[in-house]
């Protein structure tokens, strides 16, 4: 019997790659968190015998994506209370 498509590890890694490319086109660390979550989920599916149901797998993906987004937000955020200002125009 074949596994359902959501248990195929390379589909999750391909989705992570697509989300990573989407992050380059539309930056903002939103898609990067989802890409990291999908990549880790795909790597978890490589483990022999790890075959959760679809709701459990989606919960794992959601928790990993949220954790990745929160870590990225903390790592790359401006220090508290600072606002990004520009003193020059790039067109000058």
C-alpha positions, 0 to 999 in steps of 0.5 A: 500500500502506498503512503498518502501524498502528505507523507512524502518527504520530498513534497514538503521539501519542495514546498519549503523551496517554493515558499523560500522563493516566494519569500525572496519575491515578497520579503517580510519573514512571513513565508520564511517561517512557513518554509522553515516549518515545511523543511523541518516537517519534511526532514521529520518524515524521513525518519523511518516509521514516522507516519502521523495522520494528516491533522497531527502532521498539520499541527506539527507544521503549524507549531514549527512554522510559528516557532520559526517565525517567532525566532526570526522576528526576535533575531531580526527585529529592530531594538525596542523603541527604535524606528527605522529612518533614512537620512538620504535619498537613494535617487540623489 
